[in-house]
């Protein structure tokens, strides 16, 4: 975790908009201290993206610590907001009702493409961004400029320009003292933390390679076309099947394991060379359903990453890290020294929010995961780019020079012609 030693007891932006204006006038770094520290600091939270992951993330956020309230909701579609409110009020699945945490006035429910802008004008302190990955760089930029602390789901972009925007805004967030946490929950699991500490301390020797997998054994369901929907609305409601929305399954799902490998190796790889395709034909979207990518890290080690969504195929989700003296699955060590984590077990999806709130309130280390999750996102993106084009892709080239921009021509409900599914060897490298 990234620790800021300059101000370990900080209380940042509990009244974000006013604080930013005041500190801009004073010309100081934007770190504001609340008069009532710790859990007594009320935090007002807003949600951008009221789908399944967004509603779950918001529930986990308000349940992570005392005195957190929901004050605003935003989504492209009003029906999504209504479903989210029902979930929060009545509870669903394993989630209990959080009706007592809802302080949402009618004028703080925003729909449409500008919903996020309107939500960020409210007096919320914290925003949970769980829209489709293709929108996240735009929403993140607006949130940081508005002076809000950000919890953002992964991946944080679908193309290199989006990654560059996230990195730039994460630097600005640090200057403003804003906490930023991403939805890579394994980074908050005690078992992974202790295991990776042992790996970094040399207990399995120099890392020589590894493999990681998100072979799901099933496929995400599709929303059937509604005659009243435009092409853009259909694509947003089925965002997973469109590369501009999800980044494809390698980016949207396998990023969890790819992030663990970057964690183990201390940073992103040098290059990616891979392949992929569509095994089960369907007549919508333009993504693949399987990938196999070979990543090379700076020390010459190679890691194979696989991802698939093929119903009936073997499910395998995890990783294997290979060192000169042994191996690790991320939660144990095998080889010359065997060890298995036996400590406390936490709900990782809840713990990431506890750590986030502690960072905001100054009850824990300052966290800004923006650059790190952007690098892991780009690691997955270059794997997809390699599979789509049939070319080897270097990380630095993609980070600094690639102009591949998947942004739709117009951010509005209406026409949005779909690009053809890429054919390796023919797809242009941009």
Buried (B, 14 or more C-beta within 10 A) or exposed (E): BBEBEEBEEBBBBBBBBEBBEEBEEEEEEBBBBBEEBBBEBBBBBBBBBBBBBBBBBBBBBBBBBEBBBBBBBBBBBBEBBBBBBEBBEEBBEEBEBBEEBBEBEEEBBBBBBEBBBBBBEBEBBBBBBBBBBBBBBBBBBBBBBBBBBBBBBBBBBBBBBBBBBBBBBBBEBBEBBBBBBBBBBBBBBBBBBBBBEBBEEEBBBEBBBBBBBBBBBEBBEBEEEEEEBBBBBBBBBBBBBBBBBBBBBBBBBBBBBBBBBBBBBEBBBBBBBBBBBBEEEEEBBBBBBBBBBBBBBEEEBBBBBBBBBBEEBEEBBBBBBBBEBBBBBBBBBBBEEEBEBEEEEBBBBBBBBBBBBBBBBBBBBBBBBBBBBBBBBBBBBBBBBBBBBBBBBBBEBBBEEBEBEBBBEEEEBEEBEBEEBBEBEEBEEE
